[in-house]
Amino acid sequence: MNLSERDQRVIWHPFTQHQTASPAIGLVSGEGAILRDENGRDYIDAISSWWTNLFGHAHPQIGARVKQQLDTLEHAIFAGFTHAPAVEVAEKLLGLLPAQQQKVFFSDNGSTSVEVAIKMAIQYWYNLGTPRTTLIAFEGAYHGDTFGAMSVGARGVFNQPFESLLFEVAAVDLPDDDNFDAVMARFRTLIDSGTVAAFIYEPLVQGSAGMRMYKAVHLEAMLRYAREKRVLCIADEVFTGFGRTGKLFASDYLDTKPDMYCISKGITGGFLPLGLTTCTRDIYDAFLSDDKLKTLFHGHSYTGNLLACAAATASLDVLSASAPMREDLAARQQAAAARLQSHPQLRNVRQLGTIVAFEVHTHGGGYFHQLRDILYEGCIRRGVLLRPLGNTLYVLPPYCITAEQLDKVYAVIEEVLAELTL
Ligand SMILES: Cc1ncc(COP(=O)(O)O)c(C=O)c1O
């Protein structure tokens, strides 16, 4: 039995309807933008393995740092103890963020980084003795799959069975030129109620909603109002961090800085799971007290894992030298988007930094539209990994993808589009 067959007997995969899904492809190795399967077939990872892999698979510098760490100390309790990899990650990360970000809380993935931010925000107001519990989030948001993260995310097909258990959140439409005044009016009314603890948002790009991009000036106005009224602002940069959008963080496009950042995915270069929530001194100080009840009682067994932290320190070193590579990819992506603009089957071609996204025109859409599977399978058959969100296709490769590989990605997309009979 090969890997794929053995897998089918014992494994339940994420986001997978096993009744209809093709068997999982058995991977054996990777290098740069390439993933290789057990039959020796190569796939270009044009989605950076769920947006995590920034610098390529099996990156030697990150791998070497993790190997070194393995021989020293692999994991230790993170309450009452600390270690160089964690301290270095925190120092390096804070060095990249605005100076008002002063403390780093460790957890394990993007969803937990969001859970921690939500808990910090709610307990901040509780500890101050002026409880506020309302959260504002955007329509269409995706912040993860744990219950708090689902609650601040859009209601829809992914969380329908749990809807009655999710806490209520004040949802605001994503702003555009047409609805901005209405969005702002609702936002102001919500905030003026005095009950809003925090506003959580994916800055400039809603990833899972279908790479929905919106303008910095609109978000800027919302953040400015929220800050003015002392509502905490939580930037979920789990997807947008580390150069993806053309700046180190999407929040760097804005003058008004958030009170908290949620960080994960690219922090380890895609090597190991790690989540981080950063905050201002003001938030941290609200938890300092002789009263033990004011403690942030949150933690996970693997919080501060040394291997993940070691990968992150190496990844941040690689990041600091990666600007030319990122700029080159952004320029190639901009050129590709310009070429696709006139494609008759595509709509709404958009690009920000290293991200290109567009809709494939169909009659009817939605996440479960059969087009999604046709596009996915058509690309996989041709050796390109793309994972459409409904009829939205996006190209979001590791920064090291070669010109030839990226050309192949777009050539394959055109081939698959040419075959469509819908
Ligand atoms: C903006 C954003 N926040 C949070 C998450 C959740 O991260 P994770 O899948 O690591 O739990 C994601 C995942 O795609 C995301 O895009």
The ligand as a Tripos MOL2 file, in Angstrom:
@<TRIPOS>MOLECULE
LIG
   16    16     1     0     0
SMALL
NO_CHARGES

@<TRIPOS>ATOM
      1 C1         -6.6360   36.2650    9.0750 C.3       1 LIG1
      2 C2         -6.5930   34.9080    9.7110 C.ar      1 LIG1
      3 N1         -6.7270   34.8100   11.0460 N.ar      1 LIG1
      4 C3         -6.6750   33.6260   11.6730 C.ar      1 LIG1
      5 C4         -6.5100   32.4480   10.9610 C.ar      1 LIG1
      6 C5         -6.4820   31.1390   11.6890 C.3       1 LIG1
      7 O1         -5.1920   30.6290   11.7060 O.3       1 LIG1
      8 P1         -4.9540   29.0670   11.9840 P.3       1 LIG1
      9 O2         -5.4420   28.3510   10.7740 O.co2     1 LIG1
     10 O3         -3.4710   28.9580   12.1550 O.co2     1 LIG1
     11 O4         -5.6900   28.7150   13.2220 O.co2     1 LIG1
     12 C6         -6.3600   32.5060    9.5830 C.ar      1 LIG1
     13 C7         -6.1860   31.2820    8.7980 C.2       1 LIG1
     14 O5         -6.2950   31.2400    7.6050 O.2       1 LIG1
     15 C8         -6.4090   33.7680    8.9410 C.ar      1 LIG1
     16 O6         -6.3010   33.8830    7.6060 O.3       1 LIG1
@<TRIPOS>BOND
     1     1     2 1
     2     2     3 ar
     3     2    15 ar
     4     3     4 ar
     5     4     5 ar
     6     5     6 1
     7     5    12 ar
     8     6     7 1
     9     7     8 1
    10     8     9 2
    11     8    10 1
    12     8    11 1
    13    12    13 1
    14    12    15 ar
    15    13    14 2
    16    15    16 1
@<TRIPOS>SUBSTRUCTURE
     1 LIG1         1 GROUP 0 **** ****
